[in-house]
């Protein structure tokens, strides 16, 4: 096998810890913002739906970089892998700067267009939060790219260590700015901005080391390489479109959620945060799968890639079982510490029971399995399936249940579970038929 058990563990464990810490920090963020009031958490929830769209686009570019760099490394072509890493950084920074400019200039119009009529107090806090978090987009782009480069060569420990420090800084900043200086959502946004800047600067500095197989230095000398950018975009764009469609669907769902009571909006925000925590270790396993399968396919070891996909899916299912049990057990404590209203707390707990049932039976096949096929270059199929399933089930069925039949917030999550079921069924068929093994990312 191309990777020893020790190498797999050294790749996955830091990734899992990084994702888990990020999720826990997200809970802490939500809890601290909740103490400001339900209008505050509602404002943050609305804006974060837009911010996650940007994060998903940058993550898609980073994933494309991981796949291309990994396949070059599998072929033993480290200099080409390093050049690909530089091109990913160039493209992601350009995209993030453009997005930052648009969001700063049009933030009120964007929020009004997406969410329509929300309470004035929620809108004003959302505008403040949006302005400050948009300033962090270039730092987020640099951080995502640098972390992806480390992962491509199997070094997930440095991004984990930096993320741990940055998250701690974020939490400390939240505590000081919210509780000491009473800055509310603006304080939370400033802490996020500073922590992302810190993470980006440190990771880029670490990437300058000549000891690394893939390093990025001499930033001023980076020039566009059309051939390499084309390869990265050919892999990253379908995933980016998939993620964008996925997030646009969530924004449409969020516009429906925005019509519910403030208590329901707060419950949905907390449920989403806890849902993400449940997924963190399994998401990390999927990220590790990009590196492992990418290097296997680059080296021409197709059978090993198939074996690793199966093993990683089993690991992902085990991680999901543990996390679902823990999250459900601690949800009452989290809602109590967050000072949520009894109505919101009860609704959050019931939603988590429903979500956990779906996670244990559907999530891995819908999200971990396709990561392995993407690493082999089968990205367009996954994008088409994801977009179709999202619009038909996650959006269409949600609107039917919530606005047509008045099911309420439960209708949102039922639609999401049906989306997971459809994706998983299609991806299993694709994997068994083996067509994903016939794609080629790199030219001969």
Secondary structure, DSSP 4 states (H G I P E B T S, - for coil): --S-HHHHHHHHHHHHHHHHHHHHHHHHHHHHHHTT-HHHHHHHHHHHHHHHHHHHHHHHHHHHHHHHHHHHHHTT-HHHHHHHHHHHHHHHHHHHHHHHHHHHHHHHHHHHHHH-S--HHHHHHHHHHHHHHHTTHHHHHHHHHHHHHHHHTT--HHHHHHHHHHHHHHHHHHIIIIIIS--HHHHHHHHHHHHHHHHHHHHHHHTT-TTSSS----GGG----HHHHHHHHHHHHHHHHHHHHHHHHHHHHHHHHTTS-HHHHHHHHHHHHHHHHHHHHHHHHHHHHHHHHHHHHHTT-HHHHHHHHHHHHHHHHHHHHHHHHHHHHHHHHHHHHTT--HHHHHHHHHHHHHHHHHIIIIIHHHHTHHHHHHHTT-HHHHHHHHHHHIIIIIIIIHHIIIIIS--THHHHHHHHHHHHHHHHHHHHHHHHHTGGGG---S--
